[in-house]
Amino acid sequence: MSDWDTAPITLRKRIPKASAMKSEQAVNAARRQGVAVETQAKWGGGANRQHVTTKNTAKLDRETEELKHETVPLDLGKLIQQGRQAKGMSQKDLATKVNEKTQVINDYEAGRGIPNQMVIGKIEKILGMKLRGKDRGQPLPPPGAKK
């Protein structure tokens, strides 16, 4: 007979995982045994909320005007629209050429868009007219020309 046959066997109860200790059954069992159990309800727990506005934020939104985004000036929108129509392009055509959504061009022309200098620069190149600076509406100088 070898040592393997006479070796003592010890059985251990596994320690419960943290998630199992938080279950309602585990909490009730601990209460029955007289163990002090501390429970804490999470704020907004169980709700599938990603964007929760607190009362203070909503109040701040109502009271202050500084929280609004800067929008494209209406005259810039008119220039984009005139330049696009002069080239015989639709909003969708222009949006495709500047690699943006049609809604972005629509918002820019209506004066609702949030100005992005990269997008405005792309629109300038496609339309061939200046949209920024003091001489808005003037044709862009040819590439390589001195300023």
Buried (B, 14 or more C-beta within 10 A) or exposed (E): EEEEEEEEEEEEEEEEEEEEEEEEEBBEEEEEEEEEEEEEEEEEEEEEEEEEEEEEEEEEEEEEEEEEEEBBEEEBBEBBBBBBEEBEBEBEBBBBBBEBEBEBBBBBBEBBBEBEEEBBEBBBEBBEBBBEEEEEEEEEEEEEEEE
